[in-house]
Amino acid sequence: MLVDTQPATYQHVPATPEVRDLWVNSQLIGVLMDNMGPSLLAGALSLPVLVLLLAGHSNPIALGVWAVLSLLVLVQRYRLIVVYRLRHDSMEGPQRMAFVERYQWWWTVTALLWGGPVLLSFQQAPAAIQFVCGIVALGHALLTLTAFNAYLPLFRRYANALVFSWLVGLIWNTIPLLHDREAVQIGLVLVALQVVFWALLMMAGQRLHEVHRSSFELQFSNQELIDSLTLQTRASLRAVATKNRFLASAAHDLRQPVHALSLYADWLATEPEMARDIAPRILQSTRAINELFDSLFDLTRIDAGNYKVRLQHVDVRKLFADLSLQFEPVAQGKSLRLRTHARQTTIWSDPVVLRRILGNLVSNALRHTHQGGVLLALRHREDMLVFEVWDTGVGIAREHQQAIFQEFFRVSQHQGTEDSLGLGLTIVSKLTSLMGYQLALNSVASRGSVFRVMLPDFTQRESSEASPSGLPERHASGF
């Protein structure tokens, strides 16, 4: 049995902005976590240096509390890096973002604690120690710029908390010295410098983040383009293979009736008295060739978008009577029984298209049925009308029920059935899609099949908004 439908052609659908942003943010978080190691190492090295410098020059209790809290935060940050390393290979974009959101407060606490050296040293320790603490704090801020700029929300949170803690330290230590004009001036100058530094830090972080984001967006676009080209190349190769199968199948199916015509013509030339016997056979071969070309032309018109649809009222009983008149001789020729069943119903459809759909299904059923019969019926369901074509033919095995709607697919055990190019089901599939109908198949091998064409309610409304195109006449498109 040869049945077919046009293979799915690939149309690349660009990723939505949400998908792009999710992927880019996931990669930015990966860069953020990769930069956590150097930041953690710098913190671990500077902590004991600051403790040694400030010992004896600041409140020992405050220094001890700050040192212990800083050490605990360093340990927790190391733990988070380890957890991320163990899980990041299996983390998708949403999981990475959830991970950062869940633990971002740890980085905020870290930033606040790094204001401790300013609070502990400003206006309390010697100028040299204050200078060293200021250099360490400044270096930590610059390291923050390189470590956190990949993921902008966390960078902003961290930088704001860091600068805020510095300002608190400066203001807190300046308040007791309000009577000292020079100390107040130094404090105000440093506060102003901190505000300027914060603005510059945020600007630099924003620009570096944009560089990272642009790089990953370009990478995403390139990968999307590569995927698109790869799939289009595969689609082109499939199209070439389909064309080759088409030519082979067409040549095979045309050869038999054309060869038969040649033999009948030679026979008629040598034995004219056999014209009465030969004429029906010539007619049968000619009809087979015409049906083949009609199917090819129909398929070409649908694919080219030139198949017109004209919606009007259709009398189902009259349509069934016409189909019975057309196919009854075929059924009788194979000793099959062709029956129809429908109550008086008028539907909204294109009579030519609907007749083509049902006619192809009935023709396919008769072609692959050797005993029993074929039933064409209309059933009324709550939300749709259903045309059904039952047969007691060879049936279709479950593993082939999807493949039969691919072009030129031939089930090997059906080779004994009547040959054809097999474009009937392709045309049925395309026309049902064009009309907004649904096509379904149930079949059991060696017992028979039933094809169902389902007409949803919206296809039966005689309004422009209900028809598939909004017009009583339209052309096929999108194939």
N, C-alpha and C positions, 0 to 999 in steps of 0.2 A: 504494500500500500504506500502510495506517495502522497503525503500531505505537507502543507507548507504554510509559512507566514514569513513576512519580511523579518530578518534578524534585527535585533535591537541595535540601533545606531547610537554611537556615543556622542552626547552633547555635554561638554564640560560646563559644570555649574560652578561659578566662582564662589569661594567661601564667603560667608556673611561677615560683616565687620565684627560681630560678636565672637565668631570662631577665630578670626585673625587675632583679635585682641587677647583672647584667652591663651592662644598659643604663644604669642609674643610675651605676655606677662609670665607665662610659665618659664620661658627661656631666660627672662630677666631675673627671675627668682633663682634660677640655676647659677647665673653669674654672681648674684648677691651671696649665695651660700659658698661659692668657690672662693670669694674674697674674704670670707669670715676668718679663715685660718691666719693670714698675716695680721689682721686686726687683733685677733685673740693673742697671738704671740707678742705683739707690741705691748699690749696691756699687761701681759704676764711679766715682761721684762721691766717695764717702767714702774710697776707697783712696788717692788722692794727698794728701788732707787729712791722713790718719793718718800717712803717710810723712813729710810735712813737719813734723808735730808731734813725731814720735818721733825724727827725725834729730838726732843729738847728745846724746840722752838715753837711748839704748839701744844694745845691741850692734849695730854697723853690719852685721856679717856676717849675724847673725840677722834683722835688719830687711830686708836686701837679699833674703835667701832667701825670707822671708815675702812680700815685695812681688812678687817674680817668680812664685812659686807662685800667689798670689792672682790676678795678672794672667792667667796661663795658664788658671786655672779659669774666670775671667770670659769669656775667649775661647771656651772649650769650651762653657760654658752658652749663650752667644750662638749657637754652631753648632747646639746641640741645639734651640734655639727655631726656628732657620731650617729645620732638617730636619723638625721637627714641622709647621711651617706649610706646607711643600711637600707633605707626605704626609697631613695629618690629614683632608682631604676624602675620601680613599679608605680611611682606617683604620676598621675595625670595632672593636667593643668589645674582643675578645680582643687585637687588634693594638695598641690603645692601652695596654692593661694590660701587654703584653709590652714595649712601648717604655719605659714608666716603670720596669718591673722591670730592664730591661737597663741603664739609665743612672742608676739611683737612687744608686749609689755616688758619682757626681759631686757630688750634692747633699750627701752625707755628708762628703765631702772639703771642700766649701765651708764647711759648718758648723764643722768642726774648725779650718779656717784662720781663721775669724772669732773664734776664741779667742786669736789671735795678739796683738792689741792689749793684751789683759789681761796676757798673759805678758810682753810687752815693756815695759809701762809700770808695772805695780803694784810699788810700793815701790822703783822705780828712777827714774822721771821725776818732775818737780815735781807738787805736788798738783793744780794747775790742769790740767796735761796729763792726769793720771790721771782727773780729773773729766770732761774732754772725751771721753777714750777710753771711759769708762764710759757717758756719754750716747749716744755713737755705737753702742756695743754694745747698750745697752738699746733704742735706736730700731731697730736691726737685728732684735732679737728680736720687737719689736712688728710690724715689717713682715713677719717670718716668720709671725706669727700670721694676718695677713690674706692672705698669699700662698699658704700651704701648707695651710690648714685644710680646703680642699675635699676633698682626698684624704688621709684620716686616716693610713694606713700611712706615707706619705712625711713627713707633718707630724711624727709621733711620732719617726721616725728622725732628722729634721733637728733638731728641738727638743732631743732627748736628746743628740745630738752637740754642739750648740752650748753647752748648759749644762755638759756634761762638760768641754769645752775651757776654759770659764771657770774651773771649779773646779780644773782642773789648773794653770792659770796662777796662781790665787790661792795654792794650796797650795805650788806649786814656788817661788814667790818668798817665801813665809812661812817655809819650812824653814830657810833660812840665817839668819833673824832670831829663832830660838827663844830666844836670850838676851835679846831685847828684848821685855819683857812687853807694852808698848803695841802694838807691831807685831803680836804674836801675837793680842792681843784684837781688833784691827782686822781681821785676817785671818779669825778665827773668826766675827766678826759678819757680814762680807761673805759667808762661806761659808753661814752660816745664811740670810741674805737670798736668796742664790742658790737655795737649796733651796726656800724659800717661793715665790720667783718662778717656779721651774720647775713647782711644783705648780699655781700659779694659771694659768700659761701652758698647761699640759696641760688643765686644766678648761675654760678659755676656748676652746681649740682644739676640744675635744670638743663643746661646745655649738654653736659656729659650724658645725662639720661637720654636726651633726644638723639644723640649720636648712637647710643646703644639701641634704642628703639628703632631708629631708621635702619640700622644694620640688620636687625632681626626681621623687620617688615620686608626689607629687600630679599632676605633669605627665604622668607615665607612665599613671596611672590615668585621667586625663581623656582622654588620647589613645586609650587602650584603650576607654573608654566611647564616644567619638566613632566609632571604627572599628566597634564593635559596633552602634551605632544606624544607622550608614550601611549596613552589610551587612544588618541587619534590615529597613531601609527598602527596600533593593533586593529582598530576599526577598519582602516584602509586595507590591511592584509586580509581581514575577514571579507571585505567587499570583493577583493580580487578572487578569493577562494569561492565566494558565492557566485561570482560571474562565471568562473570555470565550471562549477557544478551546474549552473544554469545552461551553459552551452552544451555540456555533456548530456544533461537530461533532455533538453530540447531536441538535440540531434537524435537521441535515442527514440523519443516519442514521435518525432516526425518521420523517422525512417520507415517505420512499419506501414502507416497509411499511404505514404508516397510510393513505397515499393509495391504495395498492393495495387495502387492505381496503375502503376506501370505494367504490372502483370495482367490486370483486367483489360487495359488498353490493347496489349499484344494479343490477348485471347480474343477480344472483340474483333481485332483486325483479321485474325486468321479464321475465326468461326463466327461470322455475323449472325448466324441463326441462333446463337446463344445469348443474344442481346437481352431477352426477357429475364434470363437468370443472372446475367452479369450486371445489369443496370442497378438493381438494389444494392449490390456490393460496392459498386462505384459510388453510389449515393451515400452509403454508410461511411466509406473512407473519406469522402469529401466533407461530410458533416463532422467527422472527427478532427480533420485539419482546421475547419472553420471554428470549431469550439476551442481548439488550442489557441488559435490566433486571437479569438475574442477575449479569452482569459488574459493573454499577454497584453492586449491593448487596454483592457480594463485596469490591470495592475499598473500599467504605465501612466494612465490618466489619473489614477488615485495618487500615485507618488508625485506626479507633476502638479497636483492641485487643480486639475481641470475637470474633476468629477462634480457635476452640478447636482444639487439636492433640491427638490421642490416638494414642500410639505403640503399635504391635503388630506381629506378624509378618505379612508380606505375601508371597504367592506371586506371583512376577513373571510366570510363564507365564499364570496365571489373569488377572492384571491386563492383560496384553497381549491375551488373548482377549476380554476385555470391551471394550477399546478398539477392537479390530478389528470387533467386532459393532456398535459405535456408529458408526464412521466408514466402514465398508465401503460402505454405500449412497451416501454422499457421493462416495467415490472412483469407484464405478461410474457415478454420474451424470455424472462428468466424464471418463469413460474412462481413469481412472488406476489404477495398481496399488498397493495398500497391502499392505506385507509387514511381518512382525515376525520378530525373531530373538533368542532367549535360551535359554540352557541352564537346567536346573532349578535355581532359586535362590530362597531365602527371605531377605528382608531385613527390617530393623527400621525401620519408618517408619509414617506415618499413611496408610492406603490412600486416604482421601478426598482428602487434600492432594496425594499423589503422582499420583493419577488426574487431578486438576485441572491439575497442572503439565504432565504429558505430554499430556493431552487438548488443552490450549490450544496446545501446540507442534504437535501433529499437525493440529489445525484450521487453524492459521496456515499450515502447510506446504501443506495441500490447497487453501487459499484462493488461494495465489499460485503454484500449479503448474498448467500447462495441458496438458502432455504428459509421459509418463514415469511417475513414481510417487513414493511416499514409503516410507521404511524406518524402522521403530522397532526399536531394538536395545539390548541390554545388554551392555557389555563389562566384563571383569574386569581391573583393573590391580593392580599390586603393593600400592599403598596406598589404593586407592579403587575404588568401583564407578561406572561411567559409563553413563548413559542417553543415547542419541543418536537424533536425529530428522533423517534425511537427506531432501532433496527435490531434484528436478530442475527447480525453478521459475525464477522471474525473477531470483533472486539479489539481493544487496545490494552496491552499490559500496562500496569501501573507505572513501570519505569520509563515508558514511552509517552505517557499522557501529556507531559510538558513538551517533549521534543517534537511531537507531531505538528506543533505550531511554529516550527522552524522551516525555512525554505528547503525544499528538495529532500526532506528527511524521508527515508524509506525504511519501513520495518521489514526485516529480512524474512520473517515467517509469513509475510503477506505477499510474497512475490507471485503467488498463484492467482491473485486477484487481478481484475482488469487493470491494465496499465494506463497511466495518464501522466501529464506533466505535473499534476498535483497542485495547481494554483487555486483550486476552488476554496480551500480553507483559508488561504492567504487573503483572498478577496473578502471572504466572510469576516475575518478578523479585522481587516481595515475598514470595511463598511460599517460594522457594528460600532467601532470606535468613532467613526465619523458622525454617526447618528446619536451618540451618547448612550448606546445600548451596552449591555454586559453579555459576555459569552462564557458559557461554562460547559464542562464535559464530565460525564460519568461513564465508565466503561469497565467491563470485565472481559478478559481475554476468552475467546471461543464462545462467548454468550451474547454479546451485543453491546451497543452503545446508545447513549442518549445525549444529544447536543441541545442546550437550552440557550435561547436568545431572550434576555430579560429587558423589558421596556419599563424603566422607572417612571414614576408619576410625572416628574418634571418634563419628560419627553412628550406627554400627552396633553399639555396645556397649549392652547392655541394663542399664546401671547408671545411677543417678541422676547421677553425676558426669560421665557422658559425654554425656548429652542436653543440648541447648542450654539448657534451663531447669532440668534436674535433676528434672523431674516427668513422669510418663507423660501428663499432660494439662496443657496450658498455653494461654495466650492470646497473641495477637500483640501486640507492643508495640514502641515505639521508632520508629514510622513517622510 
